Amino acid sequence: MALKAEHEIHKRRFSRNLGVGLVLAGFVALVFGLSVVKITNIGPIQGFDHVVRPELTEPAE
């Protein structure tokens, strides 16, 4: 005789928790993949440092 019998509700909870875990892992993988694609597809990044950059201003003629 088992000391701790597993009830039917534990089996249902485990399957539900497994499903939620797989959905969460899929969401994390999706966000990671989108982040990698976005980072690799953009060009050089110039930060906002409160300094006038000549390449962004129109030439005065």
N, C-alpha and C positions, 0 to 999 in steps of 0.2 A: 504494500500500500504506500502510495506516495505521501510524503509529508505535506507537500503543498500542491494541491490539485489546481490545474489551470481551468479557469471558468471560461465559458463560451464568450463572455464579453471581452475577455483579454485578447482572444483571437481576433475579434472584430476591431478592437482598438489598435492592435498591431497592424492590421492591414490598412486601416485608415491612416495611421501614423506613417506607414511606409509610403502611401500615396502622397501625403502632404510633403514628406521628405523628398520624394522624387520630383514633385512639382517645384519645390523650392530650389533644388539642385539645378533643374532646367532653367529656372529664372536667373539664377546666379551665372550659369554658363552663357545665357543669352546676353546679359548685361556685360559680362566680360568680353564676349565676342564683339559686340557692338563698340565697346570702348577701344579694343585693339584695332578694329577697322577704322574708326574715326581718328585715332592717333596716327596711324600709318598713312592715311590718305591726305592729311593736311600738310601744307608747306611749312616754311619757317614761321615760327610764332614770335610776335613782338609784343611784349607786355606793356601795360599802361603804367608808365613811370613818371607822368607829369612833365615830360620833356617834349618840345616840338620836334617832330621828325620830318626832315625835308622831303622824304619820299611820299608823305601823305598830304603835303600842301601843294597848291597849284603854283606853277611858276609865274612870277610877276613879270609881265612883258609890257 
